Amino acid sequence: MITARVQRFVWAGGPAPNGPAPDLSGRRVAVIGGATGAAEAVTGVLVDRGALPWQLGDSGTPDAVVDLTFAEPFAPDSPDAAEGALLRTLAVLRACYPDWSEETDARRLAYLAVTYLDGRSGYGDGPIHQPLGGIWAGLAKTLHREIPNINARVVDVGRPDVAGLPDIAAAELYATGPAEIGHRDGIRHALTPRAQAVGEPSVPLGDGDVVLVCGGWSGIGFELARTLARRGCRVVVTGRTRPPTGSEEWALLDDAEFDDYRRDLMRRAAADGTVRDTRERIDRLRRRRTLQKNLSAAEGEGLPLRFAHCDITAPDAVADLIAGIPDLTGVVYFAGVDRPARLPAKSDRDFLAGVAIKVTGFLRVFTAVRDRELKFFCNSGSLTGRLGGMVGELDYAAGNEALARLGLWARRVSGLDVQTLCWPLWQSLSASSNVDAAVKYMPAMDPADGLGRWCDELAAPHSGEVAFLGPVDTGISVAQAGQFPAERSLPGFAEVHPRVFHLGDPVEWRPGKRLVSEVRFRAEDTPVTGDVLVGGDPALPITLLLDNALRSAEWFAGPVRELVDVEVDLPGLRLSDGEIQLLRTTSAESDGSLRVVFRTGAGAQIAAMTGRCREPDDTAPQVPGSDGEPLGVAASTVHWRGLVVPLARWRQHPCGTRTASLAPCADADLWAAEPPPTSLLPTTALENVLRMALSGTSTDRLLIGRITIGGDPQRADLLVAEPAGKTWYAVDRGTRQVALAVRGPGADGT
């Protein structure tokens, strides 16, 4: 399993600009939940803007759902108060799921969850009306994993009676930009991640401290408990699992013997038809054996650690637990369970239980200790809540995001220093039952690193919510791309930002099969368009078009290292009224390659090529020792002005080889965006190859047989053209490595 160093982030709120008004004409929209009369008011505004109302029981499915969720004031002693509203949400999503999960139209579907915290997603300075809105926030941010083409968003309005709620809901439905938006006092707010180091220790931990780790009987929780005990703290860990008494037959077996015991039980179960019950029994026995091993290991080390059996969702049990620890100085709330299953395969009962262990358990423990003078109250959260979970984790994400928002509420209403730490997957220790799938979203965390960071957090001044992020580039989906923040400090930003930048506006998405997007290049955003002329008119440089194609391939597999059979209609690259708009289609072929085609809105083909993910095998050409004679470049259909992309000076050598030294061209010179996307192709190298290859020709059609991308294309500083002019190389003179090989560029591609 891949592990990665993570970075520490906190969240900062700030104003967010309003986007364009969405086109709701003909959209079938269901409006559910909310305060009395709110659904009707929102429906009225949506209908005024062209939408068609839909409700459960109508034929077909809606195109969008505006979920006004649970609007009642928060009652800490009734943690299950939102269950009815959540079941209503699940009923609508279950009705939509068969149709929505198969939808390939990237513009049709939308889900908007409205929450009522403080108008700034819990990061304001006023009272929090209903922190249980976090349930819907976590669910919304995870929906795209099971419904690939859904535009799912969260908008926080502070209170259900806020003025203009119907207009806000109508404006945010189908909006683009951050996944979470707040509206307060007429200002639109968004949360932005900011890298921030942990503070210097201010709350030393050690002898004299008593720490309760709720749900810490196994996995990460138990490792944290042991770490704290090794530092001198007395630690109490809890769990709903009871340790064996020691006399049970299965408890005395070693691991190999237990496997035999398990197989024998399953053979009997197969004979008497009790397989399901027997599997559940074996799972319980495994948990009890794990608890036994952990407690024995701690006892063997002589650690001041003890176990307390407790159902933390039961108020009396929690009250008794806390009463039995009069000298308690800190709490780590760790309880939770992650059992991934897609929504149709997860019952309402299981969904509610997954949320309750986070919500109800936290409230029971917080209520029992809120009058204590504690050094800390630390929630163990998850990035599944902050960023959204993986396939099958709608309930887990909902519970974790609710926990984080409850932490913000608890911090505000009590004297306790409540903090939530949002963790990624931990190598070998996480609760996820599908670790192999989880690491596709983000690399796992090294346990030693994580435990050290956790102890640092407990001892430092606490902020409300902290997230630990590893590289995020593999976890971003097409549906999430428009929500990705332009924050350079995010791990993996350099890899994912160009892919998001070049995505364009998705029209159709069939994961792993087909992506259709509208892409637009404007002179004001792409100043290099004034540097290249086709027929005397500003045009899009060929390299930028090919780079866009390469980036589109990254949504399928990556990286594409070779483009073959490239065809470009040169007049089609000209700008009209300062821009060029194209429809790009990227399709997976049966041989594993990717076909990329650019067309105009009218359907005319502008460019086509095939991408392959093969490794380059080009060797550096022999560079002539002589200086050679200067070689001019004759006029052609395309004219390079050299204002942005430096023009190389070619020389012809006696052997017929041509060479040219290259000057670099910064990405910031190509794009007006901040930050600019990095290029996969060496712009200066390829544009100068094409300039010489087309020298003296008058053609509307460019053909390139093959373009192979080598090691580090941006290090290329020398061009070498074979005497026949059929193969051109961009080489790093220092390493002799081929950065780019171009075969057959010209009017006929030979």
N, C-alpha and C positions, 0 to 999 in steps of 0.2 A: 504494500500500500504506500502511496506517495504521501509524504508529510511535507509541511511547509511552515516556514516562519510566518507568523501572523503579525499584523499591525493593529494597534489599538485606536478605535475611533469613538468619538462622541457625536451627538447630533445637534445642529444649530438651526434655529428657525430664521426665516427672513422673507421679505416680500417676494412674490412670484407674479410675473406679468400675466394678464389675461390672454387666452388664446382666441382663435377665431371661433365664431358661433358654429356649433355643429349643425349639419343638415339632418333634420329629423323627419323629413317628408317621407311618408309611407312606412316608417319604422313601427313595428308592433312592439309596444312597450308595456311590461307589467310593472305596476307600482304596488309594493307590499309594505306592511308594517307601519311603524311610526305612531305618533300621537293621534288622538281622535281628530278626524277630518283632514289630516295631513296628506294621506294618500290621494284623496279626492282633489285636494288643491293642486298637488303636483301633477296629477293626471290632466287636470284642466289646462295648465300651462303647456304641457307637452302636446296636447291635442291642438291648442292654438297655434303651435309651431309645426303642425303637420303630422304628428305621430298618431298612431292608431292604438287605442287601449286594448289590452289583453289581460285576461285573468284565468286562474287555474280552472280548468274545465272547458275552456274554449278550444276550438279545433286548432291543430297545428301547435307550433311553439312560438314564443315571442322572439324578437330580435335582440331585445335588451330587457334588463331588469333594473329598476331603481328600488333598492332595498333600504327602507327607512328604519330598519332594524328595531331596536328596543329603546324607547324614548323615556321610560319612566325614571324618576330620580333614583339614584343608587341607594340601596338598602344593604349594608354590609352583612346584616344578620340573615339575609335571604339570598345566598349566592346562586341559587337555582332559579331565581326569578325570571331570567332571560331564556329559560329553556323553551317555553312556548314559542317565542319569537324565532329562536334558532330552528326549531322543528318546522316552522312555516317556511323559513328560508330553504331548508333541506328539501322540503316537499316540492318547491318550485324548481330547484336545481335538479332534482331527480327526474322531474317531468321533462326538463329541457335536455338532460344529459345525452340521450341517444342521438338526438339531432345535432346538438352543439359540438359534441366531441368528434363528430365526423365532418364538420363544416370546414371547407377549404377557402371560403371567401374571407380574406383578412380584414374586411371592413364592416362586416355585417353585425357581429356580436358585441355586446357590451354588458358589463355588470358594474353598478355603482352602489357602494355601501355608504350610507350616511351615518356618522357617529356624532356623539354629543359629549365631547370632553370639555374643552375650553376654547374651541375655535382655532387652536394651534396644535392640534394632535397631542395634547397633554403637556406641551412645552411652553404654555403661557404662564401668566402669573395669577390668574383668577381661579375660582373654584372649579373642580371637575364634576360635571353633572352626572355622567354615566360612564365609568371606565370599562364596563363590560362590552362597550363597543369594540374593544380590542379583539373580541371573538371574531367579529365580521371583518375587521381589518386584516387579521392573519389569514382568514379564509380567502378574502378577495385577492391578496397578494400571491396566493398559491394556485388559484384557479387555472392559470395559464398552463400549468404542468399537465393537467388532465384535459383541458380544452385549449388546444394550441393557438387558436385564432381569436381568443376573447380579449377585449379591451376591458380589463378589470381595474377598478380604481376605488379609492377611499376619499371621502370628503368629510371633514369635521366642521360642524357649525356651532359647537358650544352648547346650544340649548335647542329643544324642539320648537320653541316659539320664536326663534330668531326671524327677524324680518327678512323677507325675500327668499325663504327656503325653496319654494317652487322654482324660482328663477335660477337659483344657485344649482339646484339639481339638474335642471334642463341644460345649463351651460357646461356643467362638468361631465355629463353623459357624453361619451365618445370623444372627450378631450384628449389631448396628448400632453406629454411632459411627465413630471414626477407622479409616482403612484399614489402619494398621499398629499392632499391639499387641505389647508384650513381656511376658513372664512371668519374673520373677526373684525367688527367695526368697519365693514366695507373694504377691508384689505385682504387680499388673497395671499396666503402664506404657504411655504414649502419647507421641508426639512432637508438639510444638506449634511453629509458626513464630513467630519473634520478630524484629521489625525491629531492625536493628543497623547503625550506621554503620561504615564501614571505619576501621581504626585509623590513627594517625599513622605516617608512613614510618619504618621502622626498618632497612630493608635497601635502601639506595640502589643504583640500577642505573645503569650508564653505562660509561665507559671502563674497560677491564680486565675486564668481564664477558663471558663466552661462554655463550650460551644456545642450547640445542638445542630446536627446535620439531618434534616428531615428527608427521609427517603434515601439515606446514605449507606444502605446495607450492602450495596454491590457497585461494581463499575467505577465510574468517575467519582461518584459521591463517597464511596468507601476509601478510594485512594486519597481524596482530599482529607477525609477524617483521619487517616493514618498519618498524613503529612503534618496536620495540625497537632496530633498527639506526639509525634516525634519532636515537635518544637516546644513541648511542655504543656500544651493545653489538655485539659480533661475534656473528653469528647463523648457525646451521647449520639448514637445513630439510631434511626427508626426505620421501620418497614412493616408492611402488612404480613410479610412472611414470618412464620414462627420457626425458630431453630429446632432441629431434632433434639429429642431427649438423650439420644446416644444409644438407646436400646433397639432402635428400629433396624430391621434387617438391611435395608437399602443404605442406611447411614454408615454402616460398618464396611461397605464395599469400597475397593479402590476404583479408579476410573474405568479400567478395562473390565472389571467384574460388574460394574454398574451398567456398562454397555450390554453385556450378556443378559443382565437382569431386565433391561429395557426391551431387548429383542424378544425375550420370553414373554413379557407382558403383552407385546404387540401381537405375537403369534396367538396367544389365548384370545385377545380381543378380536382378531380376525375370525376366529372360530365361533365366538358367541355374539358377534355384531356390535361390539362396544368400542370400536376403534376411536371415534371422536372423544368419548369420555376418557379413554385410556391415554390418549395423547395429552389431554388437559392434566390428567393426574401426573404423568411423567414430567410435564413442564413444572408443576408444583414441586415435585420431588427434586428436580434440578435446582430450582431456586433455593430450596431449603439446604441442599448440599453446598451450594455456593456460599450461603450465609454461614454455614458451619465452618467451611474452609477459611473464610475471611476472619471470623471471630477467633478461630484457633491460631491463625497467623499473627493476629494482633496480640493475643495472649502470649504466644511464643516470644514475641519481641518485648514483652513486659510493658506494653503501651497502656496508658490510662484511657482506655476506650471501652465503652459498654454498649450493649444493644437494648433498645426498648421497643417491644411490640406495640404498634399503635396504628390505628386507622385515622389518618390525619383529616379525613373528611367528617369525622364524628366529633362534635363539639365537646361532649363529656370526656371522651378519651383524650383529646388534646388538652383540655383543662387539667385533667389528672396528670398528664405528662409534664406540663409546665410547672404545676404545683410541686412536683417531685424534684425540680431543679431550682432551688431557691437562689443559688448563686450564679445563675445563667448570665453570661456577658455577651454572647453573640449567637446569631441564628443564620444558618445557611439553608435556604429552602430549595431542595433538590428534587422533590417528588415529580414523577412523570412517567409516562409509558408511550412508546412509539411503535405502533404495529401497522406499517403501511399497507393500505388496500385502497383501490380506487373507490370512488363514492358509491357506485352501484353495489359493490361487494361489502360495504361497511354499513351495518345496521344503525338505526337512529340511537339505539341503546349504547352501542359501542362508541359512537361519535360523542354522545353526551358524556360518557364515562371518561373519554380521553381529555375532554375539556375540563371536567369537574375536578380531576386530580390536580390540575394546575390552579383553577379558580377557587373551588371550595376549600381545598387544603390550605392554600395561602391565607384565605380570609379567616379560617379557624385558628391558624397559628398566630397570625398578626393580631387578631382580637385578644388572644390569650396573653400576648407579651407587650401590647402597645403601651402599657403603663410602667413597664420595666425600664431601667436605665441601662440600655445595651450599648455596646461599642459599635455594633453594626447589625443590620438585617440584610442579608445578601440573597437575592433570588438567582438561581441558576436558570437562565433563559437560553434561548437558542436563536441562531440566525434564521431558522425557519419562520420565526415570528417577525423579525425585523425586515428580512429580505424576501420571505416566502420560502416554502418548503419544496420538497421533491414530490414526485408522483406518489399518490396515496397518503399524503400527509396533511390533508385539509384540516383534520381535527387537531393534529399535533401543532400545526402552525397557529390555528385559532387559539388553542390553549396557551401557547407561549407568548403570543402577542397580547392576549388578555392579561397574562401575568405581568408583563412589562408595564402595561398601562395601569394596572392595579398598584404596581410599585410606585409610579408617579403620584397616584392618588394618595397612597398611604404616607408617602414622604410629606405631602402637603398638609394632611389632616392630623399628623401626630408629631411627636418630638423624636421619632425614630429616624435614624439615618438609613433609609431604605434605598437599596441599589439593585439594579438588575444587570447581570453580565450575560451578554448574548454570545454563545460559543458556537464554533463550527463543530463538525464531527471530530472526535478524538480517536486516534489510532488505537485499536484493540479494546477501547473502553466504552465507546458510545452505546447508547441504548438502542439505536436503530437496528432493526432486524434485517436491513438490506444495505449493508455497508458498501458492497461493490457498486451498487447503483448510486449511493450517496456521494462517493468520491468523484463521480463524473461532474458534479456540480461545483465542488471545491475540494482541494487537497485536504487530507486529514491533519490534525494538529498533533504534534509530539507531546505525549503525556507529561514528560518532565518539564517541558517549557510551559505547558498549561498550568500545572500545579504551582510552579514558581510564580507565574503571573497572578494566579488566584490569591495566593498568600500576600503578594504585593498589594493587590486591590483591597484586601481586608484591612491591611495596616495603614493605607493611605487615606487622605480625604476623599469622600465618596461623592460621585455625581450620580444623577438619577438613572442613566442607562449608558452602558458601554458595550461596544461590539468589537469582536476580534475577528478580523477578516484576513483570509489568505487570498491568493490569486482568484479573481472572480471571472476570468475570461471564458472558462469552459461552461459556466453555469448560466450565462445570459441567453434567453430565448428570443425569438423574433418578436413575440408579444411584449417582452420586457424592454426591447431595444429603445423605444421612445421614452422610457422612464429612466434610462441610465444617466446618472449625474456626470457632468463634465468636471470631475474632481481628480486631478492628476495624482494625488497621493494614494488613491485606491490601488491596492495590489492587483497587478494584471491590467491596469488601465491602458498601458501602452499597447497591449495586445488586443483588447476588446474595443477601444475607442475607434480605430479606423474601420473596423467591421460594422460598428453601429453607424458611423458617419456615412459610409457608402451604401447602407441598406436601402435608402430611399423610402418611399411610401409603399409598404406592402399592399398588394392587390390580392394575391393568392399565395397560400402557403400549405404545402403538403409535406410535413416533416420528413426529411431525407429523400424526397422525391422531386419536388418542384417548387420554385420560388419565383413569383412574378412581382416586380416592383416598378413604380414610376420613379425615375431618377431625373433630377433637374440640375443643370449647371448654369449658374448666372455669372455674368462678368463681374458683378460687384462682390461676389463670394469667391470667384476663381480668377484672380487678376492675370494669370498666365494665358488666359484666352486671348488677350490682346497681343500676345507675343508670337502667335502662330496664325498665319493667314492662309485661307484656301480660296483661290480665285479672287484674292484681294480682300476677302471678308474675314473678320475675326472668327476663329474656330477653336474647338476643343482639341488640345494636343492628344495625339494617339495614345501616348503613354498613360494619361489620366483615364482614358476610356478602358484600357486594358487593366489598369490597376483596380478600377471599379469592378470589372469582371472577376478578377482574382479574389477580391474581398467578398463578393457574393458567394463564391464557392466555399468560403469558410463557414457558412451556415450549414453545410452538408458534412464535409470532412476536410481535413486540412493537414498540412498546407498544400495547395496546388503548386507544383514546382515547374510545370511545363504547359505551354499553350501551343497547340498545333492547328494547322489549317485556318489561320487567321485571315479573315476577309474584312476589309473596311471600305465603305463607300465614302470617299474623301469629301465630296460636296455635302454629304449628309452631316458632317461635323461642324458646319457653319452655324453660327449663332443667328437667331432671328429676334429682333427687338431686345438684344442683350442677353439672350439665354437660349439653351437648347434643352428640350424635354424629350425623354426617350422612355420606352417601355422595355425593361430588361427581363428576360426569362432565362432562368438557370434550371436545368433539368438533369437528373441523374440518369446515366445511360446503363444499359445492361452489363457492359464490360467494366463498370466502376468509374468511368470517366464522367465528366460534367460538360454539358453543352450549354454555352452562353450565347444568347442572341439579343441584339438591340434592335428595336424597331421604333418608327415614328408612331404617333397616335393614329395615323391613317393606315398603319400596317406595313409600310415600306421598310425593308431590312436595311439597316445602317451598318451593322457589323455582326460577325458570327465567329465563333472559335470553340475549340474543345480543350478542356483542362484535364490534366492528369496529375496524380499525386505521387509520381515516381521520383526517386532520388536522382539528382544530376550526375552524369558520368563524363562530363567534358574535361579534357586535359588542356593545360595552358599551351597556346601556340608558341612557336619560336619567334622571338622578337628580333628583327634585324639589328645588326650592330652599327650599320651606317646611319648617318643623319637623314638621308633621303632628300628629295626635292619637294618644295612646296607644291601643293595640289589644290587647285581651285574647285569650287562647288558651283555648278551651273544652275540656272533657274529651273524650277519645276512647278507642278500644280500647287504644291505646298511651299510657303515661304516662311522661314524662321527668321525673326527679327533680331534675336539675341539680346533682348532687353531683360528677360528673366532667366531663360535657360541659356547658359554660356555657350557660344558657338566654338567648337573645336577647330583647330588649324591642322588640316591633314597634310601628310607628307607621303610621297611615293618613293619606295626603295628600289634599288636595281633588280631585286628578285621579284618585283611585282607586288609585294606586300605593302599595304597602306597602314599607317598608324596615326594616332592623334592623342595628344594629352588632354585630360579632362579636368575641368574646374568644377567644384561642387555646386549643387543647387539646393538650397535649404527648402524643406517642406513649407516653411512659413512664407517663402516667396511664391509658392504655387497657390496657396489658399489664404483667404482672409479670415478663416475661422480661428477661434482661440479655445483650446489648442488646435493646431492643424493636424490632420491625420498623417501618420507616417506612410511612406510609399514602400510598396513591395518591389517595385521595379526601379532601377536607377534612371531617373528621368533624363539627366544630361546625357548619359550613355546611349539610351535607346533613341532619343530624339536626334542625336548626331549621327547615329547609324542610319536612320531613315532619311535624314537630310542628304547623306552621301549616296545612299542606295537609289534615291529618286532623282539624283542630280541629272539634269538635262532631259527628264522625261515629262511628258504631258499626258497624264492618265487620271481618270476619276476613280480607279480601283486599285487598292493596295492589297497585295497578297504576301503573307509571311508563312513559310513552311513550318517553322518551329521556333519557339522562344523557350530557352531553358534558363531557369533562375538558379544561380549557384549559391555559394556560402553567404557572404555578406554583400549584397548588391551595392549598398551605399559606399563601400570602400573602393569601388572601381575608379581607377585614375588613368587608365590607358586603354585605347581602342586599337584592335588589331584586325585588319581585314585580309583574308586569304587572297592570293593573286587573282583567282577567278571571280572574286566578289560574291561567292555563294555562302560563305560563312563568316560571321563577324563576332568578335569576342570583346567583352569588357573585362579587363584584368586588374587585379590588385597587384601592383608592381612589387610591393613589399613582401607579400606571401606567395606570389605567383599563382594565386587562386583565381579560377574563372568565376566572375560574378554574374556574367550573363553571356549566353551564346544565342545568336540569331542566325537562322538559316533561311536563305531564299527570300529576303525582303525585296520587293520591287513590284512592278506592274503585273508580272506574270507569276511571281512567287517561286521561281525556279532558281 
